[in-house]
């Protein structure tokens, strides 16, 4: 019965909704999104605080990372040690974090994607930047809360003397939302903060002109227009195009090589080189000869061009388009505001939130200091009374049973003053100590007046904040090795055309296609009727002259167009390779036409059923190896002709030896379809087709040579008619020529 009473009936939907909401809020607030005030997630904040508690200051010695991780997961962050160590290692990587918060000793990973050594082998301490981020923790600058077990306390947020969120950026994926903030240059962020203090109503554009854009730890070049950068910072969302930084290194005698000195942020160098090497192996970068990695601490990737005539800019443009030498950083400034609410902020809102936080920190630290001064002044006032009445004080202490109460009544002392006098050492009763006390009293009184004046004036508060920002800018600014800007800016054209002619060395070739569908090429323009060698059961289907820079167009009997690059056709003394390895040609389909692509050329395509239409060059280029379906054919029909249009008249002859001539203008231009009837047949189908100029006449082979027929009246008619018998001497194979 007792067990049954503990069972509750609940709605599954409501329970799932409630629990998932709790999980989502925990992930958003306590794990994945940074606080706009200090730019830290809870794990990073706890790491830094634990290191501070271990006194791992920049001037102190290193301690094992395992010791730090142990303290973090034991006192503050009840999660896995591996996750905590990975977060700690990243804070020490100068290629991941713009201003490292952890000074690491040992192997903390590298830009090639290698992970850090085990935490028992590595050591760490805080950097000056991290110390500045936590400056004021002992001065009641921020609130503290109990840790998960209630045995310790931890700061809710860091005082943040440095604008860490923008300087180091942040990334994370929560439930239903994500954040991705790029790092920036501290000097430029400070300049924007000072401008916002001076002009609180300033527009976003002047702030962006101060900040300029991201400053990635690995350098690189941002190739975006200012208008797109401004839009991204205004919306709090956008993307930045980052390119590798490269230079041309002359080797003499006209030879050169390209040196890549900086790669985009978060790109793994080893994988980048593997990608370029794979493209080189697949012959997708024909202008490139070799790639080497000569990097030490600095990046140095060497690219060797194919020859001295290769244009370096064209080669790099090709690599930018195919590799991670150009990437995009998608910015999403989704952060927790000062109330712990996640939202996407513009750059001005982020800066304003930081300044408001710094104002609160300054007020709290000043109030804390003022309280300390008041306490000290109270004690010093008691000391001065004691020196003025030293003999009586000594007598009371020697003779009275309760000297504290007697002194309080006799000299109107507070309990703190009386306690301090009683605890005073005899050696401090010298005359010199009285002078020192009076000097300290005067100094503290002056400081008290200054703090009271500061707390009473908002203008003075902002002046003080501006002074603190200038100090930070001086300490970590562009004059230092750490603070110099690393990422540069440039604008590039969006419409740079990379033609095949620019990528491939132009050479004449003869393309040979066999009956069995094997394709190859030979260097030079050979005789097309040459006795080419084939396999025993194979023979020549067709051969054409082309250039390595040409596109070769192929049409199969199902009405599909395919295209391959002349440079991709295998060459050599062998039999080539099956065409089906290069294009997705159907098992029962065969090639009926092969020619070189010509801009602004038009073609008449026709089927065995006598249907056809005109198509221009814009519709015969296939985007994939699957080809482009252009002509539809009925059952039993096949596409058999694709004739280049070089004239104004069409001559068609059927298997019934009927010849028809009609104007080309009667054939429509189409992008796809079955076409129109060119000639009507009772039996058989289309045998051959020829396009010619009316004044020149049509030609056909006849014994002893080629006959040119200019008298067209007998066969002249209109499209779709039957036609008349062919002229005397017309070939028995019903072909005009050959």
For each residue, the residues with C-beta under 8 A, 3 or more apart:
1: 4 5
2: 5 6
3: 6 7
4: 1 7
5: 1 2
6: 2 3
7: 3 4
8:
9:
10: 14 15
11: 14 15
12: 15 16
13: 16 17
14: 10 11 17 18
15: 10 11 12 18 19
16: 12 13 19 20
17: 13 14 20 21
18: 14 15 21 22
19: 15 16 22 23
20: 16 17 23 24
21: 17 18 24 25
22: 18 19 25 26
23: 19 20 26 27 175
24: 20 21 27 28 174 175 176
25: 21 22 28 29
26: 22 23 29 30 31
27: 23 24 30 31 32 174 175
28: 24 25 31 32 33 174 175 177 336 342
29: 25 26 33 336 340 342
30: 26 27 42
31: 26 27 28 41 42 43 172 174
32: 27 28 41 172 173 174 178 179
33: 28 29 41 172 174 177 179 334 335 336 342
34: 38 39 40 41 165 170 172 179 181 335 336
35: 38 39 40 41 157 165 335 336
36: 39 165 335 336 337 338 345 350 353 354 357
37: 157 158 160 165 338 353 354 357
38: 34 35 45 133 157 158 159 160 164 165 357
39: 34 35 36 160 163 164 165 166 167 168 169 170
40: 34 35 44 45 48 133 157 158 164
41: 31 32 33 34 35 44 45 170 172
42: 30 31 45 46 77
43: 31 46 47 72 77 79 83 84 87
44: 40 41 47 48 87 91 101
45: 38 40 41 42 48 49 154 155 157 158
46: 42 43 49 50 72 76 77 154
47: 43 44 50 51 68 72 77 84 87 88 91 102
48: 40 44 45 51 52 101 126 130 133 134 158
49: 45 46 52 53 76 134 137 154 155
50: 46 47 53 54 68 71 72 75 76
51: 47 48 54 56 68 102 124 125 126 130
52: 48 49 55 56 126 134 137
53: 49 50 71
54: 50 51 63 67 68 71
55: 52 60
56: 51 52 60 62 63 68 124 125 126
57: 60 125 126 131
58: 103 125 126 127 128 131
59:
60: 55 56 57 125
61: 125
62: 56 103 105 123 124 125
63: 54 56 67 68 123 124 125
64: 67 68 119 120 122 123
65: 68 69 85 88 89 104 119 120 122 123 124
66: 69 70 119 120
67: 54 63 64 70 71
68: 47 50 51 54 56 63 64 65 71 72 88 124
69: 65 66 72 73 81 84 85 88 119
70: 66 67 73 74 81
71: 50 53 54 67 68 74 75 76
72: 43 46 47 50 68 69 75 76 77 84
73: 69 70 76 77 78 79 80 81 84
74: 70 71
75: 50 71 72 147 149 151 152
76: 46 49 50 71 72 73 147 148 152 154
77: 42 43 46 47 72 73 84
78: 73 148
79: 43 73 83 84
80: 73 83 84
81: 69 70 73 84 85 119
82: 85 86
83: 43 79 80 86 87
84: 43 47 69 72 73 77 79 80 81 87 88
85: 65 69 81 82 88 89 116 119
86: 82 83 89 90 116
87: 43 44 47 83 84 90 91
88: 47 65 68 69 84 85 91 92 102 119 124
89: 65 85 86 92 93 104 108 109 115 116 122
90: 86 87 93 96 97
91: 44 47 87 88 97 100 101 102
92: 88 89 97 100 101 102 103 104 108 124
93: 89 90 96 97 100 104 108 109
94: 97 100 217
95: 110 111 217 218
96: 90 93 217 266
97: 90 91 92 93 94 100 101 168 183 217
98: 167 168 169 183 184 185 215 216 217
99: 127 129 162 164 167 168 183 186 476 482
100: 91 92 93 94 97 103 104 127 129
101: 44 48 91 92 97 126 127 129 130 133 168
102: 47 51 88 91 92 124 125 126 127 130
103: 58 62 92 100 124 125 126 127
104: 65 89 92 93 100 108 122 123 124
105: 62 122 123 124
106: 116 117 121 122 123
107: 116 117 121 122
108: 89 92 93 104 116 117 122
109: 89 93 113 114 115 116
110: 95 113 114
111: 95 218 263 268 269 299
112: 268 269 270
113: 109 110 268 269 270 271
114: 109 110
115: 89 109
116: 85 86 89 106 107 108 109 119 122
117: 106 107 108 121 122
118: 121 122
119: 64 65 66 69 81 85 88 116 122
120: 64 65 66
121: 106 107 117 118
122: 64 65 89 104 105 106 107 108 116 117 118 119
123: 62 63 64 65 104 105 106
124: 51 56 62 63 65 68 88 92 102 103 104 105
125: 51 56 57 58 60 61 62 63 102 103
126: 48 51 52 56 57 58 101 102 103 130 131
127: 58 99 100 101 102 103 130 131
128: 58 131 132 475 476
129: 99 100 101 132 133 162 476
130: 48 51 101 102 126 127 133 134
131: 57 58 126 127 128 134 135
132: 128 129 135 161 162 472 475 476
133: 38 40 48 101 129 130 158 159 160 161 162 164
134: 48 49 52 130 131 137 158 159
135: 131 132 159 161
136: 139 141 142 159 161 361 365
137: 49 52 134 141 142 155 158 159
138:
139: 136 364 365 368 369
140: 364 365 367 368
141: 136 137 159 361 364 365 368
142: 136 137 155 156 157 158 159 361 364
143: 155 156 157
144: 153 154 155 156
145: 153 154 156
146: 150 152 153
147: 75 76 150 151 152 153 154
148: 76 78
149: 75 152
150: 146 147
151: 75 147
152: 75 76 146 147 149
153: 144 145 146 147
154: 45 46 49 76 144 145 147
155: 45 49 137 142 143 144 158
156: 142 143 144 145
157: 35 37 38 40 45 142 143 160 357
158: 37 38 40 45 48 133 134 137 142 155 164
159: 38 133 134 135 136 137 141 142 361 365
160: 37 38 39 133 157 163 164 354 357 358 361
161: 132 133 135 136 358 468 472
162: 99 129 132 133 167 186 472 476
163: 39 160 166 167 186 189 190 193 351 354
164: 38 39 40 99 133 158 160 167 168
165: 34 35 36 37 38 39 168 169 170 181 335 350 354
166: 39 163 169 181 183 184 189 211 350 351 354
167: 39 98 99 162 163 164 183 184 185 186 189
168: 39 97 98 99 101 164 165 183
169: 39 98 165 166 181 182 183 184 214
170: 34 39 41 165 179 180 181 335
171: 178 179 180 181
172: 31 32 33 34 41 178 179
173: 32 178
174: 24 27 28 31 32 33 177 178 179 342
175: 23 24 27 28
176: 24
177: 28 33 174 334 342
178: 32 171 172 173 174 332 334
179: 32 33 34 170 171 172 174 332 333 334 335
180: 170 171 329 330 331 332
181: 34 165 166 169 170 171 331 332 333 335
182: 169 214 216 240 265 329 331
183: 97 98 99 166 167 168 169 214 215 216 217
184: 98 166 167 169 188 189 211 213 214 215
185: 98 167 188 189 211 212 215 478 483 485
186: 99 162 163 167 189 190 472 473 476 477 483
187: 190 191 473 476 477 478 483 485
188: 184 185 191 192 210 211 212 215 485
189: 163 166 167 184 185 186 192 193 211 351
190: 163 186 187 193 194 469 470 472 473 477
191: 187 188 194 195 210 211 473
192: 188 189 195 196 207 210 211 347 351
193: 163 189 190 196 197 351 354 355 469
194: 190 191 197 198 466 469 470
195: 191 192 198 199 202 206 207 210
196: 192 193 199 200 202 207 348 351 352 355
197: 193 194 200 355 462 465 466 469
198: 194 195 466
199: 195 196 202 206
200: 196 197
201:
202: 195 196 199 206 207 348
203: 206 207
204: 207 208 230 233 234 346 347 348
205: 208 209 230
206: 195 199 202 203 209 210
207: 192 195 196 202 203 204 210 211 233 347 348 351
208: 204 205 211 212 213 226 229 230 233 347
209: 205 206 212
210: 188 191 192 195 206 207
211: 166 184 185 188 189 191 192 207 208 233 347
212: 185 188 208 209 489
213: 184 208 222 224 229 240 487 489
214: 169 182 183 184 222 240 329 331 487
215: 98 183 184 185 188 485 486 487
216: 98 182 183 219 220 242 264 265 329 486 487
217: 94 95 96 97 98 183 265 486
218: 95 111 262 263 264 265 267 299 486
219: 216 245 261 262 486 487 488
220: 216 242 243 244 245 262 263 264 265 487 488
221: 242 243 244 245 262 487 488 489 490
222: 213 214 229 240 241 242 243 487 488 489 490
223: 241 242 243 326 489 490 491 492
224: 213 228 229 240 241 489 491
225: 228 229 491
226: 208 229 230
227: 230 231
228: 224 225 231 232 238
229: 208 213 222 224 225 226 232 233 238 240
230: 204 205 208 226 227 233 234
231: 227 228 234 235 238
232: 228 229 235 236 237 238 239 240 331
233: 204 207 208 211 229 230 236 238 346 347
234: 204 230 231 346 347
235: 231 232 238 344 346
236: 232 233 331 332 333 334 344 345 346 347 349
237: 232 331 332 333 344
238: 228 229 231 232 233 235 330 331
239: 232 328 329 330 331
240: 182 213 214 222 224 229 232 328 329 331
241: 222 223 224 326 327 328
242: 216 220 221 222 223 264 265 326 327 328 329 487
243: 220 221 222 223 264 320 325 326 490 492
244: 220 221 260 262 263 264 320 325 326
245: 219 220 221 260 261 262 488
246: 258 259 260 261 316
247: 258 259 261
248: 256 257 258 259 312
249: 256 257 258 259
250: 255 256
251: 255 256 257
252: 255
253:
254: 308
255: 250 251 252 308
256: 248 249 250 251 305 308 312
257: 248 249 251 302 303 304 305
258: 246 247 248 249 302 303 304 305 312 315 316
259: 246 247 248 249 300 301 302 303
260: 244 245 246 263 299 300 301 302 303 325
261: 219 245 246 247 298 299 300
262: 218 219 220 221 244 245 299 486
263: 111 218 220 244 260 267 269 272 299 301 324 325
264: 216 218 220 242 243 244 267 324 325 326 327 329
265: 182 216 217 218 220 242 327 329
266: 96 327 329
267: 218 263 264 271 272 324 327
268: 111 112 113 271 272
269: 111 112 113 263 272 273 293 295 299 301
270: 112 113 273 274 293
271: 113 267 268 274 275 324
272: 263 267 268 269 275 276 301 323 324 325
273: 269 270 276 277 291 293 301
274: 270 271 277 278
275: 271 272 278 279 323 324
276: 272 273 279 280 285 288 291 303 319 323
277: 273 274 280 281 291
278: 274 275 281 282
279: 275 276 282 284 285 288 322 323
280: 276 277 283 284 285 288 290 291
281: 277 278
282: 278 279
283: 280 286 567 568
284: 279 280 322
285: 276 279 280 288 315 318 319 322
286: 283 306 503 504 505 567
287: 305 306 310 314 315 318 503
288: 276 279 280 285 291 303 304 305 306 315 319
289: 304 305 306 307
290: 280 303 304
291: 273 276 277 280 288 301 302 303 304
292: 301 302 304
293: 269 270 273 300 301 302
294: 300 301 302
295: 269 298 299 300 301
296: 300
297:
298: 261 295
299: 111 218 260 261 262 263 269 295
300: 259 260 261 293 294 295 296
301: 259 260 263 269 272 273 291 292 293 294 295
302: 257 258 259 260 291 292 293 294
303: 257 258 259 260 276 288 290 291 315 319
304: 257 258 288 289 290 291 292
305: 256 257 258 287 288 289 308 310 312 315
306: 286 287 288 289 310 505
307: 289 310 505
308: 254 255 256 305
309:
310: 287 305 306 307 314 315
311: 314 315 502
312: 248 256 258 305 315 316
313: 316 317
314: 287 310 311 317 318 498 502 503
315: 258 285 287 288 303 305 310 311 312 318 319
316: 246 258 312 313 319 320 325
317: 313 314 320 321 496 498
318: 285 287 314 315 321 322 498 503
319: 276 285 288 303 315 316 322 323 325
320: 243 244 316 317 323 325 326
321: 317 318 326 498
322: 279 284 285 318 319
323: 272 275 276 279 319 320 326
324: 263 264 267 271 272 275 327
325: 243 244 260 263 264 272 316 319 320
326: 223 241 242 243 244 264 320 321 323
327: 241 242 264 265 266 267 324
328: 239 240 241 242
329: 180 182 214 216 239 240 242 264 265 266
330: 180 238 239
331: 180 181 182 214 232 236 237 238 239 240
332: 178 179 180 181 236 237 344
333: 179 181 236 237 344 345 346 347 350
334: 33 177 178 179 236 342 343 344 345
335: 33 34 35 36 165 170 179 181 342 343 345 350
336: 28 29 33 34 35 36 340 341 342
337: 36 340 341 342 343 345 353
338: 36 37 353 356 357
339:
340: 29 336 337
341: 336 337
342: 28 29 33 174 177 334 335 336 337
343: 334 335 337
344: 235 236 237 332 333 334
345: 36 236 333 334 335 337 349 350 353
346: 204 233 234 235 236 333 349 350
347: 192 204 207 208 211 233 234 236 333 350 351
348: 196 202 204 207 351 352
349: 236 345 346 352 353
350: 36 165 166 333 335 345 346 347 353 354
351: 163 166 189 192 193 196 207 347 348 354 355
352: 196 348 349 355 356
353: 36 37 337 338 345 349 350 356 357
354: 36 37 160 163 165 166 193 350 351 357 358
355: 193 196 197 351 352 358 359 465
356: 338 352 353 359 360
357: 36 37 38 157 160 338 353 354 360 361
358: 160 161 354 355 361 362 465 468
359: 355 356 362 363 461 462 465
360: 356 357 363 364
361: 136 141 142 159 160 357 358 364 365
362: 358 359 365 366 461 464 465 468
363: 359 360 366 367 455 461
364: 139 140 141 142 360 361 367 368
365: 136 139 140 141 159 361 362 368 369
366: 362 363 369 370 451 454 455
367: 140 363 364 370 371 455
368: 139 140 141 364 365 371 372
369: 139 365 366 372 373 447 451
370: 366 367 373 374 448 451 452 455
371: 367 368 374 375
372: 368 369 375 376
373: 369 370 376 377 444 447 448 451
374: 370 371 377 378 448
375: 371 372 378 379 416
376: 372 373 379 380 440 444
377: 373 374 380 381 441 444 445 448
378: 374 375 381 382 414 416 417
379: 375 376 382 383 416 417 420
380: 376 377 383 384 437 440 441 444
381: 377 378 384 385 417 441
382: 378 379 385 386 413 414 416 417 418 420 421
383: 379 380 386 387 420 421 424 434 437
384: 380 381 387 388 434 437 438 441
385: 381 382 388 389 411 413 417
386: 382 383 389 390 393 421 424
387: 383 384 390 434 437
388: 384 385
389: 385 386 392 393 411
390: 386 387 393 394 429
391: 394 395
392: 389 395 396 410
393: 386 389 390 396 397 407 421
394: 390 391 397 398
395: 391 392 398 399
396: 392 393 399 400 403 406 407 410
397: 393 394 400 403 422
398: 394 395
399: 395 396
400: 396 397 403 406
401:
402: 405 406
403: 396 397 400 406 407 422
404: 407 408 415 418 419 422
405: 402 408 409
406: 396 400 402 403 409 410
407: 393 396 403 404 410 411 413 418 421 422
408: 404 405 411 412 413 414 415 418
409: 405 406 412
410: 392 396 406 407
411: 385 389 407 408
412: 408 409
413: 382 385 407 408 417 418 421
414: 378 382 408 417 418
415: 404 408 418 419
416: 375 378 379 382 419 420
417: 378 379 381 382 385 413 414 420 421
418: 382 404 407 408 413 414 415 421 422
419: 404 415 416 422 423
420: 379 382 383 416 417 423 424
421: 382 383 386 393 407 413 417 418 424
422: 397 403 404 407 418 419
423: 419 420
424: 383 386 420 421 428 429
425: 428
426: 429
427: 430
428: 424 425 433
429: 390 424 426 433
430: 427 433 434
431: 434 435
432: 435 436
433: 428 429 430 436 437
434: 383 384 387 430 431 437 438
435: 431 432 438 439
436: 432 433 439 440
437: 380 383 384 387 433 434 440 441
438: 384 434 435 441 442
439: 435 436 442 443
440: 376 380 436 437 443 444
441: 377 380 381 384 437 438 444 445
442: 438 439 445 446
443: 439 440 446 447
444: 373 376 377 380 440 441 447 448
445: 377 441 442 448 449
446: 442 443 449 450
447: 369 373 443 444 450 451
448: 370 373 374 377 444 445 451 452
449: 445 446 452 453
450: 446 447 453 454
451: 366 369 370 373 447 448 454 455
452: 370 448 449 455 456
453: 449 450 456 457 460
454: 366 450 451 457 460 461 464
455: 363 366 367 370 451 452 461
456: 452 453 460
457: 453 454 460 461
458: 461 462
459: 462 463
460: 453 454 456 457 463 464
461: 359 362 363 454 455 457 458 464 465
462: 197 359 458 459 465 466
463: 459 460 466 467
464: 362 454 460 461 467 468
465: 197 355 358 359 362 461 462 468 469
466: 194 197 198 462 463 469 470
467: 463 464 470 471
468: 161 358 362 464 465 471 472
469: 190 193 194 197 465 466 472 473
470: 190 194 466 467 473 474
471: 467 468 474 475
472: 132 161 162 186 190 468 469 475 476
473: 186 187 190 191 469 470 476 477
474: 470 471 477 479
475: 128 132 471 472 480
476: 99 128 129 132 162 186 187 472 473 480 482 483
477: 186 187 190 473 474 480 483
478: 185 187 483 484 485
479: 474 483
480: 475 476 477 483 484
481: 484
482: 99 476
483: 185 186 187 476 477 478 479 480
484: 478 480 481
485: 185 187 188 215 478 488
486: 215 216 217 218 219 262
487: 213 214 215 216 219 220 221 222 242
488: 219 220 221 222 245 485
489: 212 213 221 222 223 224
490: 221 222 223 243
491: 223 224 225
492: 223 243 496
493: 496
494:
495:
496: 317 492 493
497:
498: 314 317 318 321 502 503
499: 502 503
500: 503 504 549 551 565 567
501: 504 506 549
502: 311 314 498 499
503: 286 287 314 318 498 499 500
504: 286 500 501 548 549 565 566 567
505: 286 306 307 548
506: 501 547 548 549
507: 523 547 548
508: 523 524 525 545 546 547
509: 521 522 523 524 525 545 546 547 548 566 569 571
510: 521 522 524 525 526 528 543 544 545 546
511: 519 520 521 543 544 545 546 552 566 569 594
512: 519 520 521 522 532 540 543 576
513: 517 518 519 540 541 542 543 579 591 594
514: 517 518 519 534 535 538 539 540 541 575 576
515: 538 539 540 541
516: 534 535 537 538
517: 513 514 578 579 580 585 590 591
518: 513 514 534 535 538 575 576 577 578 579
519: 511 512 513 514 569 570 576 577 578 579 582
520: 511 512 569 570 571 572 574 575 576 577
521: 509 510 511 512 546 566 569 570 571 576
522: 509 510 512 526 571
523: 507 508 509 571
524: 508 509 510
525: 508 509 510 545
526: 510 522 530
527: 530
528: 510 543 544 545
529:
530: 526 527
531:
532: 512 540 543
533: 575
534: 514 516 518 538 539 540 575
535: 514 516 518 538 575
536:
537: 516
538: 514 515 516 518 534 535 575
539: 514 515 534
540: 512 513 514 515 532 534 543
541: 513 514 515 591
542: 513 591 593 594
543: 510 511 512 513 528 532 540
544: 510 511 528 552 594 595 596
545: 508 509 510 511 525 528 596
546: 508 509 510 511 521 550 552 566 596
547: 506 507 508 509 550 566 596
548: 504 505 506 507 509 566 567
549: 500 501 504 506 566 567
550: 546 547 565 566 596 597
551: 500 563 564 565 566 596 597 621
552: 511 544 546 563 564 565 566 569 594 595 596 597
553: 561 562 563 593 594 595 596 597 620 621
554: 561 562 563 564 579 583 591 593 594
555: 559 560 561 562 591 592 593 594 605 639 642
556: 559 560 562 585 586 589 590 591 592 627 639
557: 589 590 591 592 638 639 640
558: 586 589 629 633 638 639
559: 555 556 605 607 629 630 631 632 633 639
560: 555 556 586 589 622 627 628 629 630
561: 553 554 555 620 621 622 627 628 630
562: 553 554 555 556 583 585 622 625 627 628
563: 551 552 553 554 597 620 621 622
564: 551 552 554 568 569 582 583
565: 500 504 550 551 552 568 569
566: 504 509 511 521 546 547 548 549 550 551 552 569
567: 283 286 500 504 548 549
568: 283 564 565 582
569: 509 511 519 520 521 552 564 565 566 576
570: 519 520 521 574 576 577
571: 509 520 521 522 523
572: 520
573:
574: 520 570
575: 514 518 520 533 534 535 538
576: 512 514 518 519 520 521 569 570
577: 518 519 520 570 581 582
578: 517 518 519 581
579: 513 517 518 519 554 582 583 585 591
580: 517 583 584 585
581: 577 578
582: 519 564 568 577 579 625
583: 554 562 564 579 580 625 626 627
584: 580 625 626 627
585: 517 556 562 579 580 589 591 627
586: 556 558 560 589
587:
588:
589: 556 557 558 560 585 586
590: 517 556 557
591: 513 517 541 542 554 555 556 557 579 585 594
592: 555 556 557 638 639 640 641 642
593: 542 553 554 555 641 642
594: 511 513 542 544 552 553 554 555 591
595: 544 552 553 642 644
596: 544 545 546 547 550 551 552 553
597: 550 551 552 553 563 601 617 620 621
598: 601 617 644
599: 617
600: 616 617
601: 597 598 616 617 644 645
602: 614 615 616 617 644 645 669
603: 614 615 616 620 642 643 644 645
604: 612 613 614 641 642 643 645 650 664 667 689 691
605: 555 559 612 613 615 630 631 639 641 642 643 675
606: 610 611 612 639 640 641 643 652 675 678 686 689
607: 559 610 611 612 631 633 637 638 639 640 674 675 686
608: 637 638 639 640 685 686
609: 633 634 636 637 681 685 686
610: 606 607 652 654 677 678 679 680 681 685 686
611: 606 607 633 637 674 675 676 677 678
612: 604 605 606 607 641 667 675 676 678 689
613: 604 605 631 667 668 669 670 673 675 676
614: 602 603 604 645 664 667 668 669 670
615: 602 603 605 619 620 630 669 670 671
616: 600 601 602 603 619 669
617: 597 598 599 600 601 602 620 621
618: 621
619: 615 616 628 630 671 672
620: 553 561 563 597 603 615 617 628 630
621: 551 553 561 563 597 617 618 628
622: 560 561 562 563 625 626 627 628
623: 628
624: 627
625: 562 582 583 584 622
626: 583 584 622
627: 556 560 561 562 583 584 585 622 624
628: 560 561 562 619 620 621 622 623
629: 558 559 560 632 672
630: 559 560 561 605 615 619 620 671 672
631: 559 605 607 613 639 672 673 674 675
632: 559 629 672 673 674
633: 558 559 607 609 611 637 638 639 674
634: 609 637 674
635:
636: 609
637: 607 608 609 611 633 634 685
638: 557 558 592 607 608 633
639: 555 556 557 558 559 592 605 606 607 608 631 633 642
640: 557 592 606 607 608 686
641: 592 593 604 605 606 612 686 688 689
642: 555 592 593 595 603 604 605 639
643: 603 604 605 606 689 690 691
644: 595 598 601 602 603 691
645: 601 602 603 604 614 664 691
646: 691 693
647: 664 691 692 693 694 696
648: 663 664 665 693 694
649: 661 662 663 664 691 692 693 694 698 712
650: 604 661 662 663 664 666 667 678 689 690 691 719
651: 659 660 661 689 690 691 692 698 715 736
652: 606 610 659 660 661 678 679 686 688 689 690 723
653: 657 658 659 660 686 687 688 689 723 726 730 734 736
654: 610 657 658 679 681 684 685 686 687 723 734
655: 681 683 684 685 686 687 734
656: 681 682 683 684
657: 653 654 725 726 730 734
658: 653 654 679 681 722 723 724 725 726
659: 651 652 653 715 723 724 725 726 727 730
660: 651 652 653 678 679 715 717 721 722 723 724
661: 649 650 651 652 698 712 715 716 717
662: 649 650 666 716 717 718 719 721
663: 648 649 650 666
664: 604 614 645 647 648 649 650 667 691
665: 648
666: 650 662 663 718 719
667: 604 612 613 614 650 664 675 676 678 719
668: 613 614 675 676
669: 602 613 614 615 616
670: 613 614 615 673 675
671: 615 619 630
672: 619 629 630 631 632
673: 613 631 632 670
674: 607 611 631 632 633 634
675: 605 606 607 611 612 613 631 667 668 670 678
676: 611 612 613 667 668 719 720
677: 610 611 680 719 720
678: 606 610 611 612 650 652 660 667 675 686 689 719 720
679: 610 652 654 658 660 686 719 720 721 722 723
680: 610 677 720 721 722
681: 609 610 654 655 656 658 684 685 686 722
682: 656
683: 655 656
684: 654 655 656 681 687
685: 608 609 610 637 654 655 681
686: 606 607 608 609 610 640 641 652 653 654 655 678 679 681 689
687: 653 654 655 684 734 735
688: 641 652 653 734 735 736
689: 604 606 612 641 643 650 651 652 653 678 686
690: 643 650 651 652 698 699 736 737
691: 604 643 644 645 646 647 649 650 651 664
692: 647 649 651 696 697 698 699
693: 646 647 648 649 696
694: 647 648 649 697 712
695: 710
696: 647 692 693 708 710
697: 692 694 708 709 710 711 712
698: 649 651 661 690 692 708 709 712 736
699: 690 692 706 707 708 709 736 737
700: 706 707 709 727 729 730 731 735 736 737
701: 705 706 707 731 735 736 737 738
702: 705 706 707 729 730 731
703: 729
704:
705: 701 702
706: 699 700 701 702 737
707: 699 700 701 702 727 729
708: 696 697 698 699
709: 697 698 699 700 712 727
710: 695 696 697
711: 697 714
712: 649 661 694 697 698 709 715 716
713: 716
714: 711 724 727
715: 651 659 660 661 712 723 724
716: 661 662 712 713
717: 660 661 662 721 723
718: 662 666 721
719: 650 662 666 667 676 677 678 679
720: 676 677 678 679 680
721: 660 662 679 680 717 718
722: 658 660 679 680 681
723: 652 653 654 658 659 660 679 715 717
724: 658 659 660 714 715
725: 657 658 659
726: 653 657 658 659 730 734
727: 659 700 707 709 714 730
728:
729: 700 702 703 707
730: 653 657 659 700 702 726 727 734
731: 700 701 702 734 735 736
732:
733:
734: 653 654 655 657 687 688 726 730 731
735: 687 688 700 701 731 738
736: 651 653 688 690 698 699 700 701 731
737: 690 699 700 701 706
738: 701 735
